[in-house]
Amino acid sequence: MGLVLEASRLDEIAQQAVKSLEFAGLAKWAFSLAQLFNAFYHRYPVLNEESLDAKLWRAAGVAYFRVQMTRALDLMGIDVPSRM
């Protein structure tokens, strides 16, 4: 799952931003990750999935994305919106 793999790069991206003092790199990565999530959710809807196994795997991917995006936003000092 490309979304999960990309989300797992947060620590690497944050370290690069700190080393290079180019903090915009973290913001660009977070935006790209959000776009990837949007494409994922349109292609693989979670709530309408009939297969319980697929639904659980997709929900786990969404949950991991949320954790990583929350961490990224926190690193940038941005509050997570309560609803989107």
N, CA, C and O atoms as CSV, one atom per row, in Angstrom:
chain,resi,resn,atom,element,x,y,z
A,1,MET,N,N,0.846,-1.168,0.000
A,1,MET,CA,C,0.000,0.000,0.000
A,1,MET,C,C,0.899,1.241,0.000
A,1,MET,O,O,1.610,1.502,0.971
A,2,GLY,N,N,0.860,1.996,-1.093
A,2,GLY,CA,C,1.710,3.156,-1.256
A,2,GLY,C,C,1.488,4.232,-0.209
A,2,GLY,O,O,2.431,4.907,0.204
A,3,LEU,N,N,0.254,4.392,0.218
A,3,LEU,CA,C,-0.062,5.401,1.224
A,3,LEU,C,C,0.676,5.131,2.526
A,3,LEU,O,O,1.264,6.042,3.109
A,4,VAL,N,N,0.650,3.909,2.975
A,4,VAL,CA,C,1.308,3.545,4.240
A,4,VAL,C,C,2.827,3.700,4.108
A,4,VAL,O,O,3.482,4.204,5.020
A,5,LEU,N,N,3.379,3.272,2.986
A,5,LEU,CA,C,4.829,3.406,2.791
A,5,LEU,C,C,5.254,4.870,2.806
A,5,LEU,O,O,6.252,5.229,3.432
A,6,GLU,N,N,4.494,5.707,2.115
A,6,GLU,CA,C,4.849,7.130,2.098
A,6,GLU,C,C,4.677,7.749,3.476
A,6,GLU,O,O,5.508,8.551,3.901
A,7,ALA,N,N,3.614,7.389,4.177
A,7,ALA,CA,C,3.388,7.916,5.529
A,7,ALA,C,C,4.515,7.507,6.476
A,7,ALA,O,O,4.849,8.239,7.407
A,8,SER,N,N,5.089,6.346,6.234
A,8,SER,CA,C,6.160,5.860,7.110
A,8,SER,C,C,7.458,6.646,6.954
A,8,SER,O,O,8.385,6.458,7.742
A,9,ARG,N,N,7.542,7.508,5.970
A,9,ARG,CA,C,8.754,8.299,5.724
A,9,ARG,C,C,8.845,9.567,6.578
A,9,ARG,O,O,9.803,10.327,6.439
A,10,LEU,N,N,7.879,9.808,7.447
A,10,LEU,CA,C,7.843,11.056,8.212
A,10,LEU,C,C,9.144,11.329,8.951
A,10,LEU,O,O,9.682,12.432,8.849
A,11,ASP,N,N,9.657,10.367,9.682
A,11,ASP,CA,C,10.884,10.609,10.447
A,11,ASP,C,C,12.049,10.997,9.537
A,11,ASP,O,O,12.824,11.900,9.854
A,12,GLU,N,N,12.161,10.310,8.413
A,12,GLU,CA,C,13.210,10.618,7.436
A,12,GLU,C,C,13.062,12.038,6.897
A,12,GLU,O,O,14.040,12.781,6.813
A,13,ILE,N,N,11.847,12.408,6.537
A,13,ILE,CA,C,11.582,13.743,5.990
A,13,ILE,C,C,11.863,14.815,7.037
A,13,ILE,O,O,12.448,15.851,6.720
A,14,ALA,N,N,11.456,14.576,8.271
A,14,ALA,CA,C,11.694,15.547,9.346
A,14,ALA,C,C,13.183,15.711,9.597
A,14,ALA,O,O,13.660,16.829,9.792
A,15,GLN,N,N,13.914,14.618,9.595
A,15,GLN,CA,C,15.371,14.696,9.797
A,15,GLN,C,C,16.037,15.476,8.671
A,15,GLN,O,O,16.931,16.284,8.920
A,16,GLN,N,N,15.611,15.243,7.442
A,16,GLN,CA,C,16.153,15.992,6.302
A,16,GLN,C,C,15.879,17.483,6.451
A,16,GLN,O,O,16.744,18.314,6.174
A,17,ALA,N,N,14.680,17.810,6.885
A,17,ALA,CA,C,14.309,19.220,7.050
A,17,ALA,C,C,15.185,19.885,8.103
A,17,ALA,O,O,15.617,21.024,7.925
A,18,VAL,N,N,15.445,19.191,9.181
A,18,VAL,CA,C,16.270,19.757,10.249
A,18,VAL,C,C,17.717,19.897,9.786
A,18,VAL,O,O,18.341,20.935,10.006
A,19,LYS,N,N,18.247,18.873,9.153
A,19,LYS,CA,C,19.649,18.911,8.698
A,19,LYS,C,C,19.888,20.008,7.673
A,19,LYS,O,O,20.919,20.681,7.698
A,20,SER,N,N,18.924,20.184,6.767
A,20,SER,CA,C,19.102,21.154,5.691
A,20,SER,C,C,18.564,22.539,6.042
A,20,SER,O,O,18.778,23.499,5.302
A,21,LEU,N,N,17.868,22.639,7.168
A,21,LEU,CA,C,17.199,23.878,7.562
A,21,LEU,C,C,16.205,24.348,6.498
A,21,LEU,O,O,15.948,25.543,6.353
A,22,GLU,N,N,15.658,23.393,5.764
A,22,GLU,CA,C,14.638,23.653,4.749
A,22,GLU,C,C,13.325,23.063,5.247
A,22,GLU,O,O,12.926,21.976,4.829
A,23,PHE,N,N,12.665,23.779,6.135
A,23,PHE,CA,C,11.464,23.259,6.766
A,23,PHE,C,C,10.277,23.192,5.811
A,23,PHE,O,O,9.293,22.506,6.087
A,24,ALA,N,N,10.367,23.895,4.703
A,24,ALA,CA,C,9.298,23.820,3.702
A,24,ALA,C,C,9.197,22.406,3.132
A,24,ALA,O,O,8.139,22.012,2.643
A,25,GLY,N,N,10.274,21.650,3.191
A,25,GLY,CA,C,10.255,20.276,2.698
A,25,GLY,C,C,9.249,19.421,3.446
A,25,GLY,O,O,8.595,18.563,2.853
A,26,LEU,N,N,9.123,19.650,4.743
A,26,LEU,CA,C,8.142,18.914,5.545
A,26,LEU,C,C,6.729,19.292,5.130
A,26,LEU,O,O,5.858,18.429,5.028
A,27,ALA,N,N,6.502,20.558,4.893
A,27,ALA,CA,C,5.174,21.015,4.467
A,27,ALA,C,C,4.824,20.453,3.088
A,27,ALA,O,O,3.689,20.037,2.857
A,28,LYS,N,N,5.779,20.441,2.188
A,28,LYS,CA,C,5.532,19.895,0.849
A,28,LYS,C,C,5.224,18.401,0.926
A,28,LYS,O,O,4.334,17.909,0.232
A,29,TRP,N,N,5.967,17.679,1.779
A,29,TRP,CA,C,5.725,16.249,1.954
A,29,TRP,C,C,4.326,16.016,2.528
A,29,TRP,O,O,3.611,15.128,2.066
A,30,ALA,N,N,3.935,16.798,3.522
A,30,ALA,CA,C,2.616,16.638,4.138
A,30,ALA,C,C,1.506,16.900,3.117
A,30,ALA,O,O,0.501,16.190,3.095
A,31,PHE,N,N,1.687,17.907,2.283
A,31,PHE,CA,C,0.702,18.201,1.243
A,31,PHE,C,C,0.614,17.049,0.248
A,31,PHE,O,O,-0.478,16.640,-0.148
A,32,SER,N,N,1.760,16.535,-0.146
A,32,SER,CA,C,1.803,15.401,-1.066
A,32,SER,C,C,1.142,14.165,-0.453
A,32,SER,O,O,0.428,13.434,-1.140
A,33,LEU,N,N,1.381,13.938,0.835
A,33,LEU,CA,C,0.766,12.813,1.527
A,33,LEU,C,C,-0.751,12.985,1.575
A,33,LEU,O,O,-1.489,12.015,1.404
A,34,ALA,N,N,-1.215,14.197,1.804
A,34,ALA,CA,C,-2.657,14.461,1.817
A,34,ALA,C,C,-3.271,14.178,0.446
A,34,ALA,O,O,-4.367,13.624,0.360
A,35,GLN,N,N,-2.580,14.550,-0.608
A,35,GLN,CA,C,-3.071,14.268,-1.959
A,35,GLN,C,C,-3.112,12.762,-2.212
A,35,GLN,O,O,-4.055,12.254,-2.817
A,36,LEU,N,N,-2.094,12.061,-1.750
A,36,LEU,CA,C,-2.043,10.611,-1.903
A,36,LEU,C,C,-3.202,9.956,-1.156
A,36,LEU,O,O,-3.824,9.019,-1.657
A,37,PHE,N,N,-3.488,10.460,0.049
A,37,PHE,CA,C,-4.621,9.938,0.814
A,37,PHE,C,C,-5.932,10.171,0.071
A,37,PHE,O,O,-6.775,9.277,0.001
A,38,ASN,N,N,-6.103,11.353,-0.476
A,38,ASN,CA,C,-7.317,11.665,-1.208
A,38,ASN,C,C,-7.516,10.694,-2.372
A,38,ASN,O,O,-8.619,10.187,-2.576
A,39,ALA,N,N,-6.460,10.437,-3.130
A,39,ALA,CA,C,-6.539,9.501,-4.249
A,39,ALA,C,C,-6.840,8.085,-3.754
A,39,ALA,O,O,-7.642,7.370,-4.355
A,40,PHE,N,N,-6.199,7.690,-2.665
A,40,PHE,CA,C,-6.434,6.370,-2.085
A,40,PHE,C,C,-7.896,6.208,-1.685
A,40,PHE,O,O,-8.527,5.202,-2.008
A,41,TYR,N,N,-8.424,7.193,-0.987
A,41,TYR,CA,C,-9.784,7.064,-0.463
A,41,TYR,C,C,-10.822,7.042,-1.579
A,41,TYR,O,O,-11.859,6.389,-1.458
A,42,HIS,N,N,-10.542,7.759,-2.667
A,42,HIS,CA,C,-11.468,7.722,-3.799
A,42,HIS,C,C,-11.402,6.383,-4.527
A,42,HIS,O,O,-12.415,5.889,-5.021
A,43,ARG,N,N,-10.222,5.806,-4.593
A,43,ARG,CA,C,-10.051,4.533,-5.286
A,43,ARG,C,C,-10.519,3.351,-4.439
A,43,ARG,O,O,-11.096,2.394,-4.955
A,44,TYR,N,N,-10.263,3.429,-3.133
A,44,TYR,CA,C,-10.573,2.324,-2.225
A,44,TYR,C,C,-11.432,2.808,-1.062
A,44,TYR,O,O,-10.924,2.969,0.048
A,45,PRO,N,N,-12.717,3.043,-1.292
A,45,PRO,CA,C,-13.565,3.513,-0.193
A,45,PRO,C,C,-13.595,2.494,0.940
A,45,PRO,O,O,-13.654,1.288,0.701
A,46,VAL,N,N,-13.555,2.977,2.147
A,46,VAL,CA,C,-13.504,2.104,3.316
A,46,VAL,C,C,-14.908,1.717,3.757
A,46,VAL,O,O,-15.199,0.532,3.915
A,47,LEU,N,N,-15.755,2.668,3.953
A,47,LEU,CA,C,-17.075,2.404,4.521
A,47,LEU,C,C,-17.963,1.569,3.614
A,47,LEU,O,O,-18.804,0.817,4.105
A,48,ASN,N,N,-17.797,1.683,2.310
A,48,ASN,CA,C,-18.644,0.944,1.369
A,48,ASN,C,C,-18.057,-0.399,0.949
A,48,ASN,O,O,-18.655,-1.102,0.136
A,49,GLU,N,N,-16.906,-0.763,1.487
A,49,GLU,CA,C,-16.277,-2.037,1.142
A,49,GLU,C,C,-17.084,-3.185,1.732
A,49,GLU,O,O,-17.420,-3.176,2.916
A,50,GLU,N,N,-17.392,-4.177,0.892
A,50,GLU,CA,C,-18.198,-5.318,1.338
A,50,GLU,C,C,-17.370,-6.358,2.088
A,50,GLU,O,O,-17.853,-6.977,3.036
A,51,SER,N,N,-16.130,-6.547,1.664
A,51,SER,CA,C,-15.266,-7.539,2.304
A,51,SER,C,C,-14.769,-6.998,3.645
A,51,SER,O,O,-14.144,-5.939,3.702
A,52,LEU,N,N,-15.049,-7.725,4.711
A,52,LEU,CA,C,-14.628,-7.281,6.042
A,52,LEU,C,C,-13.109,-7.190,6.143
A,52,LEU,O,O,-12.581,-6.246,6.729
A,53,ASP,N,N,-12.403,-8.170,5.573
A,53,ASP,CA,C,-10.938,-8.135,5.619
A,53,ASP,C,C,-10.387,-6.897,4.932
A,53,ASP,O,O,-9.525,-6.209,5.479
A,54,ALA,N,N,-10.882,-6.614,3.734
A,54,ALA,CA,C,-10.422,-5.432,3.000
A,54,ALA,C,C,-10.771,-4.163,3.761
A,54,ALA,O,O,-9.967,-3.233,3.828
A,55,LYS,N,N,-11.964,-4.124,4.333
A,55,LYS,CA,C,-12.391,-2.950,5.095
A,55,LYS,C,C,-11.460,-2.708,6.280
A,55,LYS,O,O,-11.078,-1.570,6.549
A,56,LEU,N,N,-11.096,-3.774,6.985
A,56,LEU,CA,C,-10.205,-3.636,8.146
A,56,LEU,C,C,-8.814,-3.181,7.735
A,56,LEU,O,O,-8.227,-2.332,8.406
A,57,TRP,N,N,-8.269,-3.726,6.644
A,57,TRP,CA,C,-6.951,-3.310,6.175
A,57,TRP,C,C,-6.961,-1.844,5.749
A,57,TRP,O,O,-6.049,-1.083,6.071
A,58,ARG,N,N,-7.997,-1.468,5.029
A,58,ARG,CA,C,-8.098,-0.074,4.592
A,58,ARG,C,C,-8.262,0.866,5.783
A,58,ARG,O,O,-7.659,1.938,5.817
A,59,ALA,N,N,-9.063,0.471,6.743
A,59,ALA,CA,C,-9.251,1.298,7.941
A,59,ALA,C,C,-7.938,1.436,8.705
A,59,ALA,O,O,-7.647,2.500,9.252
A,60,ALA,N,N,-7.149,0.371,8.746
A,60,ALA,CA,C,-5.849,0.440,9.413
A,60,ALA,C,C,-4.924,1.409,8.681
A,60,ALA,O,O,-4.188,2.165,9.315
A,61,GLY,N,N,-4.957,1.389,7.358
A,61,GLY,CA,C,-4.156,2.333,6.575
A,61,GLY,C,C,-4.576,3.773,6.818
A,61,GLY,O,O,-3.730,4.660,6.935
A,62,VAL,N,N,-5.869,4.005,6.894
A,62,VAL,CA,C,-6.395,5.346,7.181
A,62,VAL,C,C,-5.963,5.792,8.577
A,62,VAL,O,O,-5.570,6.942,8.768
A,63,ALA,N,N,-6.033,4.892,9.542
A,63,ALA,CA,C,-5.638,5.228,10.914
A,63,ALA,C,C,-4.150,5.581,10.974
A,63,ALA,O,O,-3.764,6.529,11.658
A,64,TYR,N,N,-3.318,4.826,10.263
A,64,TYR,CA,C,-1.877,5.114,10.251
A,64,TYR,C,C,-1.605,6.463,9.584
A,64,TYR,O,O,-0.792,7.252,10.067
A,65,PHE,N,N,-2.288,6.716,8.482
A,65,PHE,CA,C,-2.159,8.019,7.825
A,65,PHE,C,C,-2.492,9.139,8.810
A,65,PHE,O,O,-1.775,10.136,8.897
A,66,ARG,N,N,-3.579,8.966,9.545
A,66,ARG,CA,C,-4.018,10.006,10.482
A,66,ARG,C,C,-2.961,10.259,11.560
A,66,ARG,O,O,-2.682,11.408,11.904
A,67,VAL,N,N,-2.380,9.192,12.087
A,67,VAL,CA,C,-1.335,9.335,13.108
A,67,VAL,C,C,-0.143,10.101,12.539
A,67,VAL,O,O,0.361,11.035,13.163
A,68,GLN,N,N,0.297,9.700,11.359
A,68,GLN,CA,C,1.477,10.336,10.774
A,68,GLN,C,C,1.203,11.780,10.371
A,68,GLN,O,O,2.055,12.648,10.566
A,69,MET,N,N,0.024,12.047,9.812
A,69,MET,CA,C,-0.298,13.417,9.426
A,69,MET,C,C,-0.432,14.302,10.665
A,69,MET,O,O,-0.020,15.463,10.650
A,70,THR,N,N,-1.001,13.759,11.724
A,70,THR,CA,C,-1.105,14.505,12.973
A,70,THR,C,C,0.282,14.838,13.500
A,70,THR,O,O,0.522,15.962,13.941
A,71,ARG,N,N,1.183,13.891,13.460
A,71,ARG,CA,C,2.569,14.137,13.894
A,71,ARG,C,C,3.233,15.211,13.044
A,71,ARG,O,O,3.910,16.096,13.567
A,72,ALA,N,N,3.035,15.128,11.722
A,72,ALA,CA,C,3.642,16.108,10.819
A,72,ALA,C,C,3.105,17.510,11.103
A,72,ALA,O,O,3.868,18.472,11.183
A,73,LEU,N,N,1.801,17.614,11.253
A,73,LEU,CA,C,1.209,18.916,11.550
A,73,LEU,C,C,1.705,19.440,12.891
A,73,LEU,O,O,1.973,20.633,13.032
A,74,ASP,N,N,1.827,18.559,13.871
A,74,ASP,CA,C,2.330,18.957,15.185
A,74,ASP,C,C,3.758,19.488,15.080
A,74,ASP,O,O,4.095,20.487,15.717
A,75,LEU,N,N,4.595,18.834,14.286
A,75,LEU,CA,C,5.971,19.304,14.098
A,75,LEU,C,C,6.005,20.707,13.484
A,75,LEU,O,O,6.922,21.489,13.736
A,76,MET,N,N,4.992,21.004,12.681
A,76,MET,CA,C,4.933,22.322,12.041
A,76,MET,C,C,4.165,23.339,12.879
A,76,MET,O,O,4.027,24.495,12.477
A,77,GLY,N,N,3.667,22.919,14.038
A,77,GLY,CA,C,2.943,23.830,14.910
A,77,GLY,C,C,1.536,24.132,14.432
A,77,GLY,O,O,0.988,25.193,14.730
A,78,ILE,N,N,0.948,23.196,13.689
A,78,ILE,CA,C,-0.394,23.394,13.140
A,78,ILE,C,C,-1.367,22.515,13.903
A,78,ILE,O,O,-1.128,21.321,14.083
A,79,ASP,N,N,-2.469,23.110,14.354
A,79,ASP,CA,C,-3.512,22.340,15.027
A,79,ASP,C,C,-4.261,21.506,13.997
A,79,ASP,O,O,-4.511,21.952,12.877
A,80,VAL,N,N,-4.612,20.298,14.392
A,80,VAL,CA,C,-5.374,19.418,13.522
A,80,VAL,C,C,-6.832,19.884,13.547
A,80,VAL,O,O,-7.420,20.024,14.619
A,81,PRO,N,N,-7.412,20.122,12.375
A,81,PRO,CA,C,-8.821,20.517,12.342
A,81,PRO,C,C,-9.691,19.401,12.920
A,81,PRO,O,O,-9.396,18.222,12.729
A,82,SER,N,N,-10.739,19.760,13.612
A,82,SER,CA,C,-11.616,18.748,14.193
A,82,SER,C,C,-12.416,18.025,13.113
A,82,SER,O,O,-12.876,16.902,13.318
A,83,ARG,N,N,-12.579,18.675,11.962
A,83,ARG,CA,C,-13.355,18.075,10.882
A,83,ARG,C,C,-12.882,18.642,9.549
A,83,ARG,O,O,-12.515,19.813,9.442
A,84,MET,N,N,-12.902,17.797,8.561
A,84,MET,CA,C,-12.539,18.250,7.208
A,84,MET,C,C,-13.656,17.941,6.262
A,84,MET,O,O,-13.557,18.240,5.072
